[in-house]
Amino acid sequence: MRVIITGLVGQYPFGGVIWDYLHYLLGFRSLGHEVLYLEDSGAWPYDPVAGTITHDCSFALQSLTKIFTDFDLAESWVYRNGADGKFYGAGEKVAREWLRQGDLLVNVSSAGWLRDYDLRVGHKMFIDGDPMFCQIGLLDGSNPQYAGRLRDHDSHFTFGLSVGQPNCPVPVDGIWWRPTVQPIALEHWPVAPIRPDAPWTTVMNWASYRPKIWQGKEYGQKNLEFIKFKELPTKTSAPFRLAMGMGVGGHCPTKELRKLGWDLVDPQEVAPDHQSYRSFLTSSRGEWSIAKHGYVEGKTGWFSCRTACYLAAGRPAVVQETGWSQHLPRQQGILPFSNLEEAADCIRQINRDYESHAEAARQLAEEYFDAKKVCRDLIRQL
């Protein structure tokens, strides 16, 4: 098959964002399919040096060239500049021909809306990586164009493993949301030895965007959840290092958190690209992380693409309960928590038998997140 994957790698060529889309390309390719990465979101390029939106896509092109060359995909990407509509990489002819005659379009996390193509691709698949927020955006009337484009797919998948189930309040409005997880190209995440003083880490934004309201209830960002666990370093002797972006508003109480024992670092300094991001994760003892408030309150069953990378690297994870433990094992390798005491106890539990949990983490990645298995399952459901 000829498979087109949409993405935002050129717009945000940083750490985990790169891997989020790259894993799909590597997964489908490993199954013997031809793959093309297509970035046409309509957005103007972002220049991280100037810290502003610009018409100049030079930084995006430099990043895309390096990233895809590193994975033997140098001829398999197309970038379209939202500022002037020009195509780069494999070019306009390739993009239009694949969308006219290709077999499968995988639109990951609303990355591609493809406004002016002769879109006759065999099957259009939408993958939602932001459950509750995605569905509210579909129904709240704030962006009718977005809602129309989202519905115009042949199948819909979500990282919200509980979406559509009776105990999950995420509004589905007639769409059959099928559960899926982040694929991980395991060969690119080998298990490496761990340093004795390695900290528990994660990569996060304090608040990625403003809260959304649905039926009178607010669904917010990670800041609302993190406050509940801010005293965790005082409850355990384990060290914690967070690569934390400020996000919208920039209101993270950095000084207070550092006084409580959190080691806060800038993600653009420690994980600015795909290589340093992987190094940051693999130099960790494991991941400790909360989820967005909307994922928790929405009982979505969301499971993080980043956590899947930790597991692949043989690093155990202690992650906030969103309902994911109803769908994935929770005894070894990954432990859920819902309050401060549980979080501290999970850290102690893993530290008591770290080797077993580390081994189980990799086994879980092999069983549930292997890119070949995940991508094959997506194809099976066409």
ABEGO torsion letter per residue (X at the ends): XBBBBBBAAAABBBEAAAAAAAAAAAAAAAAGBBBBBBBBAGBBBBBAAAGBBBABAAAAAAAAAAAAAAAGAAAABBBBBAAAGBBBEAEAAAAAAAAAABABBBBBGGABAGAABBBABABBBBBBABBGAAAAAAAAGABAAAAAAAABBABBBBABAABGBAABABBAGGBBBBBBBBBBBAAABBBBBBBAABBBBBBBBABABBBBBBGGBBBBBAAAAAAAAAAAAAABABBBBBBBBAEBGGABBAAAAAAAGBBBBBAAAABABAAAAAAAAAABAEBBBBBBAAAAAAGAGBBBAAAAAAAAAGBBBBBBBAGAAAABBAABGBBBBABAAAAAAAAAAAAABAAAAAAAAAAAAAAAABAAAAAAAAAAAX
